[in-house]
Structure formats: C-alpha cells, structure tokens
Amino acid sequence: MKKVLFVAALVAGCLAFNSCASKKDLDNCQAENKDLTSKYQNAREELAAANSRINALQDQLASCQGNNAALQKSLEQSLHNANSTSVNITKLVDQINESNQYIRHLVEVKSKSDSLNMVLTNNLTRTLTNDDKKDVDVQVLKGVVYISLSDNMLYKSGGYEISDAAAVTLSKIAKIIKDYKDYDVLIEGNTDNVPISSTNIRNNWDLSCLRASSVVQCLQTKYGVDPKRLTAGGRGEYNPVADNATVAGKAKNRRTQIIITPKLDEFMELIGKAPEDKK
C-alpha cells in the first residue's frame, strides 16, 4: 500500500511540474506572437500608404523629367542668344536645379516603395507551403498585388465549382485580403482557347465569369470577406500569358487572378496631396 501511495504522489508531482512548464511556454509564445503581429501590422500600413502614393509620384517623375529637358533646351538657346539677359539665365538655372532636386526626391521615394514591395511579397508568400506555391504565384507591381491561381487546384475538372483541395490555400489568401481592408479586390477568370463543351456553359466567356464568381462567393460565405470589396469578372481566352499552341502554355492561361488594388478615392486624394511645383 505504501508503494502505491508513493507512485501516485510521484505521478502527481510530475503532472504539476509539466503544467507549470507548459503555461510558461504558452505565455512566452503569446507575448512573442503579439509583438510579431504588431510589427507586421505597422509594416503593412506603411506599405499600403507608400504603394498608393508611388503611382502618382511616378507620373510626376515623368512630367518633371520632360520639364527638365525643356528647361535644359531653353537654357542652351538663351546662352547662344546675345539678347538674353543674365536675369533670365539665372532664373532658368534655378528652375533646373529645383527640378533636379524634386526628381531626386521622387527617385528616393520610389526606391523606398520598391523595398516595401519586397517586404510585402515576403509577408504574402511566407504563409504558403511549397505545395501551395506550385499552384500560386504572388507578385507586387506598382503597388498592386497579383495572386495567380491555377485552375487544376481551384476547380473540379471541367467545371467551375471550387474543389476541396483549394480550401487551405483560399483560407490563407482570404486572411491576406482581410488584413488589407483598405484595398479593393478583383477576381478575374481566364481560360485557354479550347472551346468549352457543356450544355449549360455557352463558351469560355461564361466559364471564366462563373469561375471568378465561384471564388468571390467562397471568399464571402466561407471566409468572411466583405462582399462590398469584391468584384468578379471574366476575360475568357483573350488575356493569355503564354502560347496556347503548347500544353504547358494552355495550363498557364487557365488561371484565376486575385488582384488587390488601392481604392480609387484614396488614390485620387493622394494625388491631390502631391507636392506642387514652385512658380
């Protein structure tokens, strides 16, 4: 009897020790997770603002470069013109210097945006496994996020219903979309040039639209994405990214793209806040 009581006491002591250790590990993990979440949120907000502004800045950069070339030409003409006054030449030089300074500023901003785009791409892809990446391609171009999904992963063969295999990947993408709550989302269906043979689908236009609509409804109903942010569209076979003459090319063209873009009203507001040229 004493031996039994000793064993029971020993087991109880081990359980209590393990419980304390597990709680300590859990507290440490929760603190680390909270810190990482805060850092990720800050980086994401900075990137959203920088990417939205870069499109307007690029247009201003092109305009400034054109103005700079015109000013350079005007200066050369003034230097060879005996009737030009030193005041006009000085003014042109000042304008060129201001233009060059602003161009350097735009280049610096663009460089910073490119760096933030790299951070965003890493944040998007780090949640995907190696198996996911075989059917998912993530790119960030000029502040717009493009997520391209292959049809053999998304849909049941020959149709537009979402397959069971797509659930894990779509749930991760839905998390990304919900994180970028200030962005609009376009779901765009694309097909190859092989005519569809189905009694209830007229052509590839129908198929691409139905597939995009299936993804939109899945994101809304299963993963809680706000439907006001979603748009479904189809481009049929008319937006290929590869040659339809090969099997591999056809496979690349059969895709669905999730395009995450800044909202137009916020974009226009950023343009309005862009620095004005000095007169």
C-alpha positions as CSV (number, residue, x, y, z in Angstrom):
1,M,0.0,0.0,0.0
2,K,2.8,2.5,0.8
3,K,4.4,1.7,-2.5
4,V,1.2,2.6,-4.4
5,L,0.8,5.8,-2.5
6,F,4.4,6.8,-3.3
7,V,3.9,6.1,-7.0
8,A,0.7,8.2,-7.0
9,A,2.5,11.1,-5.3
10,L,5.3,10.9,-7.8
11,V,2.9,11.0,-10.8
12,A,1.0,14.0,-9.3
13,G,4.3,15.9,-8.9
14,C,5.3,15.3,-12.4
15,L,2.0,16.4,-13.8
16,A,2.2,19.7,-11.7
17,F,5.7,20.4,-13.0
18,N,4.7,19.8,-16.6
19,S,1.7,22.0,-16.2
20,C,3.8,24.9,-14.9
21,A,6.3,24.5,-17.7
22,S,3.6,24.3,-20.4
23,K,1.9,27.5,-19.0
24,K,5.2,29.4,-19.1
25,D,5.9,28.3,-22.6
26,L,2.4,29.3,-23.7
27,D,2.8,32.8,-22.1
28,N,6.1,33.3,-23.9
29,C,4.6,32.2,-27.2
30,Q,1.6,34.5,-26.8
31,A,3.9,37.5,-26.0
32,E,6.1,36.8,-29.0
33,N,3.1,36.4,-31.2
34,K,1.6,39.7,-30.0
35,D,4.9,41.5,-30.7
36,L,5.2,40.0,-34.2
37,T,1.6,40.8,-35.0
38,S,2.1,44.5,-34.1
39,K,5.3,44.7,-36.2
40,Y,3.6,43.1,-39.2
41,Q,0.6,45.5,-38.9
42,N,2.8,48.6,-38.8
43,A,4.8,47.4,-41.8
44,R,1.6,46.6,-43.7
45,E,0.1,50.1,-43.1
46,E,3.3,51.8,-44.1
47,L,3.4,49.8,-47.3
48,A,-0.2,50.4,-48.2
49,A,0.4,54.2,-48.0
50,A,3.7,54.1,-49.9
51,N,2.3,51.9,-52.7
52,S,-0.7,54.0,-53.1
53,R,1.4,57.2,-53.5
54,I,4.0,55.7,-55.8
55,N,1.7,55.7,-58.9
56,A,1.1,59.4,-58.6
57,L,4.8,60.0,-57.9
58,Q,5.8,58.1,-61.0
59,D,3.6,60.3,-63.2
60,Q,5.1,63.4,-61.6
61,L,8.6,62.0,-62.1
62,A,7.9,61.6,-65.9
63,S,6.4,65.1,-66.0
64,C,9.4,66.6,-64.2
65,Q,11.8,64.8,-66.5
66,G,10.0,66.3,-69.5
67,N,10.0,69.7,-68.0
68,N,13.7,69.4,-67.1
69,A,14.6,68.5,-70.7
70,A,12.6,71.5,-72.0
71,L,14.3,73.8,-69.5
72,Q,17.8,72.5,-70.5
73,K,17.0,73.2,-74.1
74,S,15.7,76.7,-73.3
75,L,18.8,77.4,-71.3
76,E,21.1,76.4,-74.2
77,Q,19.1,78.7,-76.5
78,S,19.4,81.5,-74.1
79,L,23.2,81.1,-73.7
80,H,23.6,81.4,-77.5
81,N,21.3,84.4,-77.7
82,A,23.1,87.7,-77.5
83,N,19.9,89.5,-76.4
84,S,19.3,87.2,-73.4
85,T,19.8,88.9,-70.0
86,S,21.7,87.4,-67.1
87,V,18.5,87.6,-65.0
88,N,16.6,85.2,-67.4
89,I,19.6,82.8,-67.4
90,T,19.8,82.8,-63.6
91,K,16.1,82.1,-63.4
92,L,16.3,79.1,-65.8
93,V,19.3,77.7,-63.8
94,D,17.3,78.0,-60.6
95,Q,14.3,76.2,-62.2
96,I,16.6,73.4,-63.5
97,N,18.1,73.0,-60.0
98,E,14.7,72.8,-58.4
99,S,13.5,70.3,-61.0
100,N,16.6,68.1,-60.5
101,Q,16.1,68.2,-56.7
102,Y,12.5,67.1,-57.0
103,I,13.4,64.3,-59.4
104,R,15.9,63.1,-56.8
105,H,13.2,63.2,-54.2
106,L,10.9,61.1,-56.4
107,V,13.6,58.5,-57.1
108,E,14.2,58.2,-53.3
109,V,10.5,57.6,-52.7
110,K,10.3,55.1,-55.5
111,S,13.3,53.2,-54.1
112,K,11.7,53.1,-50.6
113,S,8.4,51.8,-52.2
114,D,10.3,49.1,-54.1
115,S,11.8,47.9,-50.8
116,L,8.4,47.9,-49.1
117,N,7.0,45.9,-52.0
118,M,9.7,43.3,-51.3
119,V,8.6,43.1,-47.7
120,L,5.0,42.7,-48.7
121,T,5.8,39.9,-51.1
122,N,7.7,38.1,-48.4
123,N,4.7,38.6,-46.0
124,L,2.3,37.2,-48.6
125,T,4.4,34.2,-49.6
126,R,5.7,33.1,-46.1
127,T,2.2,31.7,-45.3
128,L,2.3,29.4,-48.3
129,T,3.8,26.0,-48.2
130,N,6.0,24.6,-51.0
131,D,3.0,22.6,-52.2
132,D,0.9,25.8,-52.3
133,K,3.5,27.7,-54.3
134,K,3.2,25.1,-57.2
135,D,-0.2,26.4,-57.9
136,V,0.0,30.0,-56.6
137,D,2.1,32.9,-57.9
138,V,2.3,36.2,-55.9
139,Q,3.7,39.4,-57.5
140,V,3.6,43.1,-56.5
141,L,3.7,45.5,-59.4
142,K,3.4,49.3,-58.9
143,G,1.5,49.0,-55.7
144,V,-0.9,46.3,-56.9
145,V,-0.9,42.8,-55.6
146,Y,-1.4,40.0,-58.1
147,I,-2.2,36.5,-56.8
148,S,-2.5,34.0,-59.7
149,L,-4.1,30.6,-59.0
150,S,-4.1,27.6,-61.4
151,D,-7.4,26.1,-62.4
152,N,-6.5,22.5,-61.6
153,M,-6.0,23.4,-57.9
154,L,-9.1,25.7,-57.7
155,Y,-11.9,23.9,-59.6
156,K,-13.3,20.5,-60.1
157,S,-12.3,19.1,-63.6
158,G,-14.1,20.8,-66.5
159,G,-16.3,22.9,-64.3
160,Y,-16.4,26.0,-62.1
161,E,-17.2,24.6,-58.6
162,I,-14.4,25.1,-56.0
163,S,-12.5,21.9,-55.2
164,D,-11.9,20.6,-51.7
165,A,-8.1,20.9,-52.3
166,A,-8.4,24.7,-52.7
167,A,-9.8,25.3,-49.2
168,V,-6.5,25.6,-47.4
169,T,-4.9,28.0,-50.0
170,L,-8.1,30.2,-50.3
171,S,-8.3,30.5,-46.5
172,K,-4.7,31.9,-46.4
173,I,-5.5,34.3,-49.2
174,A,-8.7,35.4,-47.5
175,K,-6.6,36.2,-44.4
176,I,-4.3,38.4,-46.6
177,I,-7.3,40.2,-48.2
178,K,-8.9,40.8,-44.8
179,D,-5.6,42.2,-43.5
180,Y,-5.6,44.7,-46.4
181,K,-9.0,46.1,-45.5
182,D,-8.5,49.4,-47.4
183,Y,-7.9,47.7,-50.7
184,D,-10.5,46.6,-53.3
185,V,-10.3,43.1,-54.7
186,L,-11.0,42.0,-58.3
187,I,-11.3,38.2,-59.0
188,E,-10.5,37.7,-62.7
189,G,-11.1,34.4,-64.5
190,N,-9.1,33.4,-67.6
191,T,-9.2,30.3,-69.9
192,D,-7.2,28.8,-72.7
193,N,-8.5,28.9,-76.3
194,V,-10.1,25.4,-76.3
195,P,-13.9,25.7,-76.8
196,I,-15.9,24.5,-73.8
197,S,-18.4,21.7,-74.5
198,S,-21.2,21.9,-71.9
199,T,-24.9,22.1,-72.1
200,N,-25.2,24.9,-69.5
201,I,-22.0,26.9,-70.4
202,R,-22.1,28.6,-73.8
203,N,-18.4,29.5,-74.2
204,N,-15.1,30.5,-72.5
205,W,-16.6,33.9,-71.6
206,D,-19.2,32.1,-69.5
207,L,-16.7,29.7,-68.0
208,S,-14.3,32.4,-66.9
209,C,-17.1,34.5,-65.3
210,L,-18.6,31.5,-63.5
211,R,-15.2,30.6,-62.1
212,A,-14.5,34.1,-60.9
213,S,-17.9,34.2,-59.3
214,S,-17.3,30.9,-57.5
215,V,-14.2,32.3,-55.9
216,V,-15.9,35.5,-54.9
217,Q,-18.8,33.6,-53.2
218,C,-16.4,31.3,-51.5
219,L,-14.3,34.2,-50.1
220,Q,-17.6,35.8,-48.9
221,T,-19.5,32.9,-47.4
222,K,-16.7,30.6,-46.1
223,Y,-14.0,33.1,-45.1
224,G,-16.0,36.3,-44.2
225,V,-14.5,38.7,-46.8
226,D,-16.7,41.8,-47.1
227,P,-18.6,41.4,-50.4
228,K,-18.6,45.2,-50.9
229,R,-14.9,44.9,-51.6
230,L,-15.2,42.1,-54.1
231,T,-15.7,42.2,-57.9
232,A,-16.0,39.1,-60.2
233,G,-15.0,39.4,-63.8
234,G,-14.1,37.1,-66.7
235,R,-11.7,37.6,-69.6
236,G,-12.3,34.3,-71.4
237,E,-9.4,33.3,-73.6
238,Y,-8.4,36.8,-74.6
239,N,-5.8,37.6,-71.9
240,P,-3.2,34.9,-72.4
241,V,0.2,34.9,-70.7
242,A,1.6,32.0,-72.7
243,D,1.3,30.4,-76.1
244,N,-1.9,28.3,-76.5
245,A,-0.1,26.1,-79.0
246,T,1.5,24.0,-76.3
247,V,0.1,22.0,-73.4
248,A,2.2,24.0,-70.9
249,G,1.1,27.3,-72.4
250,K,-2.6,26.3,-72.1
251,A,-2.1,25.3,-68.5
252,K,-0.6,28.8,-67.7
253,N,-3.5,30.5,-69.4
254,R,-6.1,28.6,-67.4
255,R,-5.9,30.7,-64.3
256,T,-7.8,32.9,-61.9
257,Q,-6.2,36.1,-60.7
258,I,-6.9,37.8,-57.4
259,I,-6.0,41.5,-57.9
260,I,-5.7,43.7,-54.8
261,T,-5.6,47.4,-55.5
262,P,-5.9,50.7,-53.6
263,K,-9.3,52.3,-53.6
264,L,-9.7,54.9,-56.3
265,D,-10.9,57.7,-54.0
266,E,-7.9,57.2,-51.7
267,F,-5.6,57.2,-54.8
268,M,-7.1,60.5,-56.1
269,E,-6.7,62.0,-52.6
270,L,-3.0,61.1,-52.6
271,I,-2.6,62.8,-56.0
272,G,-4.2,65.9,-54.6
273,K,-1.7,65.9,-51.7
274,A,1.4,65.6,-54.0
275,P,3.9,68.4,-53.8
276,E,3.2,71.3,-56.2
277,D,5.8,72.8,-58.5
278,K,7.2,76.2,-57.3
279,K,6.2,79.1,-59.5
